[in-house]
Amino acid sequence: MVKQEIIFWRYLWKTQYVLLLLPIILMALAAAIATYDGDLANNLMKLIVFPILLFPAVASLYHIGSIHHRELLLTFPLNNLWLGLIRPAFLGFIYSACFTISLKTVSPYSTEELASAFISSFFYMILAGFFLVLFKSIAIGFVIPMAYLFYGIFTTGTGEGYFYLMQWARPNPDLTLRDCVVVQAIAAIVFSLGTLYFLAKRNKYHWNT
């Protein structure tokens, strides 16, 4: 198992390093800019870095959403637990932690706001993996979560309730950070299990995408 994981991460790095590195590079850029222009750095984190956090999630599952691998996917033996649950959760934790730490360096967010940013970014990455596996499409793995995110940004979460992903940055007065954290943490678990389920049943569900 350890050898397989090493092989996987090496291959992922060789083939998807751009998607893996871009969020980290922009986080570092925002931290550097913060010493000169805090508002610009903060907006960079909120409006650019946060949306592209789904890049690593999609990269780790790209072979599921690639049209060139769909036929092979139906019969190829996969470790569903690692591919559908452990790896996405690991990547989500690492990138969400990096994002939260970067936020703290660019703007004086409260502890509660940082906790909300961490959970929201983690949930956002889990959503990307869920929709990619459900529809077996890289495009949908990108489009649906990002469209949902930007709808919330432009409407301050109208109609999204406690699933609003930007409460920590653009608060909706009808919501509380604590409730958003709890609901989104539970939702992240549910969608992670959903990803695992649809991956295990990948030969049963076929969508025209």
Phi, psi and chi 1 to 4 in degrees:
 res  aa     phi    psi   chi1   chi2   chi3   chi4
   1 MET       -  -44.6  178.8   60.9   69.1      -
   2 VAL   -62.9  -43.0  173.8      -      -      -
   3 LYS   -63.0  -40.9 -176.7  177.3  180.0 -179.7
   4 GLN   -62.8  -40.2  -70.0  178.1  -15.7      -
   5 GLU   -66.0  -40.7  -79.3  -57.8  -63.6      -
   6 ILE   -61.8  -44.0  -67.0  173.8      -      -
   7 ILE   -61.8  -43.3  -67.7  172.5      -      -
   8 PHE   -61.5  -48.8  169.6   79.7      -      -
   9 TRP   -68.8  -32.9  -71.6  108.5      -      -
  10 ARG   -65.2  -45.0  -77.4  179.1  176.6  174.0
  11 TYR   -65.7  -40.8 -179.7   74.1      -      -
  12 LEU   -62.3  -41.5 -176.4   65.5      -      -
  13 TRP   -63.8  -42.8  172.4 -106.0      -      -
  14 LYS   -66.0  -34.5  -72.1  179.6 -179.9  178.9
  15 THR   -98.9  -24.5   58.6      -      -      -
  16 GLN  -130.3   26.8  -55.7  -64.6  -36.0      -
  17 TYR   -62.9  -28.8   66.2   91.2      -      -
  18 VAL   -64.0  -47.4  173.7      -      -      -
  19 LEU   -66.2  -32.9  -65.4 -178.9      -      -
  20 LEU   -73.9  -36.5  -65.0  172.3      -      -
  21 LEU   -87.8  -30.3  -83.0  179.8      -      -
  22 LEU   -56.1  -47.3 -171.7   57.4      -      -
  23 PRO   -60.2  -40.0  -22.6   34.4      -      -
  24 ILE   -65.7  -42.2  -60.0  -62.8      -      -
  25 ILE   -60.9  -44.1  -68.3  172.7      -      -
  26 LEU   -70.1  -32.0  -68.7  179.6      -      -
  27 MET   -63.2  -44.6  -72.0  179.3 -153.8      -
  28 ALA   -63.5  -38.9      -      -      -      -
  29 LEU   -63.5  -43.1  177.8   62.0      -      -
  30 ALA   -62.2  -41.4      -      -      -      -
  31 ALA   -63.0  -38.0      -      -      -      -
  32 ALA   -69.6  -40.5      -      -      -      -
  33 ILE   -67.7  -30.1  -67.7  174.7      -      -
  34 ALA   -57.4  -27.7      -      -      -      -
  35 THR   -71.0  -19.1   57.9      -      -      -
  36 TYR  -109.1  -37.3  -55.9   98.8      -      -
  37 ASP  -148.2   95.4 -168.9  -27.5      -      -
  38 GLY   -63.7  -38.1      -      -      -      -
  39 ASP   -66.0  -42.6  -70.7  -22.9      -      -
  40 LEU   -62.8  -43.8  176.9   60.3      -      -
  41 ALA   -63.3  -40.7      -      -      -      -
  42 ASN   -65.2  -43.2 -167.0   28.7      -      -
  43 ASN   -66.6  -35.9  -73.6  -30.9      -      -
  44 LEU   -60.7  -42.6  175.9   62.3      -      -
  45 MET   -65.8  -43.2  -69.4  -67.0  -65.9      -
  46 LYS   -75.2  -43.0  -68.0 -172.2  -64.1 -174.1
  47 LEU   -99.7  -14.6  -59.4  177.8      -      -
  48 ILE  -121.6  -53.3  -62.3  179.8      -      -
  49 VAL   -65.2  -48.1  177.1      -      -      -
  50 PHE   -57.7  -48.6 -170.1   94.7      -      -
  51 PRO   -58.8  -35.6  -27.5   37.0      -      -
  52 ILE   -88.9    7.9   67.0  169.7      -      -
  53 LEU   -63.3  -18.9  -76.2  176.7      -      -
  54 LEU   -75.4  -12.1   53.1   71.1      -      -
  55 PHE   -56.2  -51.0  -75.9    7.9      -      -
  56 PRO   -62.5  -36.2  -21.3   32.8      -      -
  57 ALA   -62.9  -43.9      -      -      -      -
  58 VAL   -68.2  -39.1  170.8      -      -      -
  59 ALA   -59.6  -40.3      -      -      -      -
  60 SER   -70.5  -17.0   68.8      -      -      -
  61 LEU  -120.7   15.1  -65.2  163.9      -      -
  62 TYR   -58.7  -33.7   77.9   98.0      -      -
  63 HIS   -68.6  -19.1   48.5  -64.1      -      -
  64 ILE   -78.8  -36.4  -67.4  176.2      -      -
  65 GLY   -91.8   -3.0      -      -      -      -
  66 SER   -78.6  130.4  171.3      -      -      -
  67 ILE   -62.2  -25.0 -168.4  171.4      -      -
  68 HIS   -77.7  -12.1  -58.1  -65.9      -      -
  69 HIS  -113.8    0.9  -67.3   79.8      -      -
  70 ARG   -63.0  -44.1  -74.2 -173.4 -176.0  177.5
  71 GLU   -65.9  -41.7  -65.2  -59.9  -35.3      -
  72 LEU   -64.9  -35.3  178.8   61.6      -      -
  73 LEU   -59.5  -34.3  174.3   67.3      -      -
  74 LEU   -66.9  -27.8  -61.3  178.4      -      -
  75 THR  -118.0  -12.9   56.2      -      -      -
  76 PHE   -73.8  131.1 -168.1   73.5      -      -
  77 PRO   -71.2  125.0   25.3  -33.5      -      -
  78 LEU  -125.3  151.9  -61.5  173.7      -      -
  79 ASN   -85.3   94.3 -171.8  -40.8      -      -
  80 ASN   -59.8  -38.7  -63.3  -36.9      -      -
  81 LEU   -62.6  -45.8 -178.9   63.4      -      -
  82 TRP   -70.6  -45.9  -82.6   89.1      -      -
  83 LEU   -71.7  -40.2 -176.4   60.9      -      -
  84 GLY   -94.3  -17.4      -      -      -      -
  85 LEU  -128.0  -56.4 -175.5   63.1      -      -
  86 ILE   -69.3  -48.4  -64.1  176.6      -      -
  87 ARG   -64.1  -48.3  -73.8  173.6 -171.5  163.6
  88 PRO   -60.2  -39.3  -26.1   35.5      -      -
  89 ALA   -66.8  -39.7      -      -      -      -
  90 PHE   -63.5  -49.3  174.1   75.1      -      -
  91 LEU   -63.0  -42.1  -87.0  177.9      -      -
  92 GLY   -59.8  -42.2      -      -      -      -
  93 PHE   -64.9  -46.8  178.3   83.3      -      -
  94 ILE   -62.3  -50.4  -66.3  -62.3      -      -
  95 TYR   -71.8  -34.8  -80.7   87.5      -      -
  96 SER   -67.0  -38.5  -63.6      -      -      -
  97 ALA   -65.0  -44.2      -      -      -      -
  98 CYS   -61.9  -40.8  -69.2      -      -      -
  99 PHE   -64.2  -43.9  178.5   74.0      -      -
 100 THR   -65.4  -42.9  -55.1      -      -      -
 101 ILE   -62.2  -41.3  -67.2  169.2      -      -
 102 SER   -64.4  -39.6  -61.5      -      -      -
 103 LEU   -58.7  -41.8  -89.2 -178.3      -      -
 104 LYS   -63.4  -29.4 -169.9  174.5 -178.4  179.1
 105 THR   -81.4  -21.4   64.6      -      -      -
 106 VAL  -100.1  -20.1  -56.4      -      -      -
 107 SER  -156.0  148.6 -171.9      -      -      -
 108 PRO   -79.3   66.4   29.4  -35.1      -      -
 109 TYR   -72.2  148.7  -73.4   98.1      -      -
 110 SER   -75.2  166.0   68.3      -      -      -
 111 THR   -60.5  -40.1  -59.0      -      -      -
 112 GLU   -66.2  -39.5 -166.6  173.2   26.2      -
 113 GLU   -65.7  -40.1  -71.6  169.5  -24.3      -
 114 LEU   -66.1  -38.9  -68.3  172.6      -      -
 115 ALA   -63.2  -40.4      -      -      -      -
 116 SER   -66.2  -40.6  178.5      -      -      -
 117 ALA   -62.7  -40.7      -      -      -      -
 118 PHE   -62.5  -50.1  175.7   84.6      -      -
 119 ILE   -65.9  -41.5  -66.3  -62.2      -      -
 120 SER   -64.2  -41.7  -67.5      -      -      -
 121 SER   -68.1  -37.7   56.2      -      -      -
 122 PHE   -63.9  -46.9 -176.9   82.9      -      -
 123 PHE   -61.2  -40.9  177.3   44.1      -      -
 124 TYR   -60.3  -43.1  178.0   58.7      -      -
 125 MET   -68.7  -37.6  -66.6 -178.9   69.6      -
 126 ILE   -64.4  -39.2  -66.1  -62.6      -      -
 127 LEU   -59.8  -42.0  -80.6  179.4      -      -
 128 ALA   -59.6  -45.8      -      -      -      -
 129 GLY   -65.0  -38.6      -      -      -      -
 130 PHE   -61.5  -50.7  173.1   80.4      -      -
 131 PHE   -70.0  -32.0  -75.1  109.7      -      -
 132 LEU   -63.9  -45.7 -170.6  154.5      -      -
 133 VAL   -68.9  -41.7  169.7      -      -      -
 134 LEU   -60.2  -46.1  177.3   60.9      -      -
 135 PHE  -100.6   -3.2  -68.9   98.7      -      -
 136 LYS    52.1   46.2  -56.7 -177.7 -175.4   71.8
 137 SER  -143.1  122.7  169.0      -      -      -
 138 ILE   -62.4  -41.3  -67.0  173.8      -      -
 139 ALA   -59.4  -45.7      -      -      -      -
 140 ILE   -69.1  -34.3  -68.9 -179.5      -      -
 141 GLY   -59.7  -30.4      -      -      -      -
 142 PHE   -83.2  -50.4  -83.1  116.7      -      -
 143 VAL   -69.6  -49.5  170.7      -      -      -
 144 ILE   -63.2  -51.5  -67.9 -178.3      -      -
 145 PRO   -63.0  -39.5  -21.0   33.5      -      -
 146 MET   -69.1  -39.1 -165.1  170.5  -73.8      -
 147 ALA   -63.8  -40.7      -      -      -      -
 148 TYR   -62.8  -42.8  179.9   80.2      -      -
 149 LEU   -61.9  -50.1  171.3   65.7      -      -
 150 PHE   -71.4  -29.2  -83.1  102.1      -      -
 151 TYR   -60.5  -44.9  170.3   80.4      -      -
 152 GLY   -64.4  -39.0      -      -      -      -
 153 ILE   -62.1  -45.6  -69.3  174.4      -      -
 154 PHE   -78.9  -19.4  -68.7  125.1      -      -
 155 THR  -114.0    5.6   64.9      -      -      -
 156 THR    54.2   41.0  -39.4      -      -      -
 157 GLY    78.3   19.5      -      -      -      -
 158 THR   -58.6  123.6  -60.0      -      -      -
 159 GLY    81.9   -6.9      -      -      -      -
 160 GLU   -93.1  -17.0  -67.0 -177.0  -14.1      -
 161 GLY    59.6 -140.1      -      -      -      -
 162 TYR   -75.1    1.2  -65.0  114.1      -      -
 163 PHE   -90.6    5.2  -64.6   97.5      -      -
 164 TYR   -64.9  122.5  174.4   42.5      -      -
 165 LEU   -85.2  -10.6  -63.5  171.2      -      -
 166 MET  -116.8   24.9  -63.0  -65.9  -72.1      -
 167 GLN   -59.3  -30.1 -178.9   68.2   13.1      -
 168 TRP   -72.0  -20.5   54.1  -86.0      -      -
 169 ALA  -115.4  -39.4      -      -      -      -
 170 ARG  -127.7   79.1  -65.9  171.0   55.0   86.6
 171 PRO   -65.2  137.7   21.1  -31.5      -      -
 172 ASN   -91.1  123.8 -177.6  -38.8      -      -
 173 PRO   -63.5  -17.0   21.2  -32.0      -      -
 174 ASP   -87.1   -3.8  -63.7  -34.0      -      -
 175 LEU  -118.1  160.1  -55.6  174.1      -      -
 176 THR  -118.7  148.2   65.2      -      -      -
 177 LEU   -60.9  -42.1  -80.7  170.4      -      -
 178 ARG   -61.9  -43.7 -177.3  171.6  -60.7  177.5
 179 ASP   -65.8  -38.5  -71.7  -20.7      -      -
 180 CYS   -63.5  -41.4  -73.6      -      -      -
 181 VAL   -61.6  -47.6  167.2      -      -      -
 182 VAL   -64.3  -48.6  171.9      -      -      -
 183 VAL   -64.6  -44.0  170.2      -      -      -
 184 GLN   -71.5  -31.2  -69.9  175.4   28.5      -
 185 ALA   -65.5  -43.6      -      -      -      -
 186 ILE   -64.6  -42.6  -65.1  171.9      -      -
 187 ALA   -62.7  -37.0      -      -      -      -
 188 ALA   -62.0  -39.7      -      -      -      -
 189 ILE   -65.9  -44.8  -65.3  172.1      -      -
 190 VAL   -62.6  -46.3  171.7      -      -      -
 191 PHE   -69.4  -30.5  -83.0   90.9      -      -
 192 SER   -64.2  -43.5  -67.3      -      -      -
 193 LEU   -67.1  -34.2  -65.1  175.5      -      -
 194 GLY   -64.4  -41.1      -      -      -      -
 195 THR   -59.7  -44.9  -59.0      -      -      -
 196 LEU   -61.6  -42.2 -177.1   61.0      -      -
 197 TYR   -64.5  -50.1  172.2   79.5      -      -
 198 PHE   -69.3  -27.4  -76.4  110.5      -      -
 199 LEU   -69.4  -42.0 -175.9   61.4      -      -
 200 ALA   -66.0  -30.5      -      -      -      -
 201 LYS  -103.2   27.3  -58.0  -66.7 -176.5  179.7
 202 ARG   -62.2  -23.1   62.6 -172.0 -178.8  -81.7
 203 ASN   -86.1   -1.7   60.3  -18.1      -      -
 204 LYS  -102.2  -36.7 -179.5  178.8  179.7 -178.8
 205 TYR  -103.2  123.1  -64.5   98.9      -      -
 206 HIS  -130.9  125.6  -58.9  -78.5      -      -
 207 TRP  -118.7  144.0  -44.3  104.3      -      -
 208 ASN   -83.8  108.7  -66.9  -39.3      -      -
 209 THR  -125.3      -   57.3      -      -      -
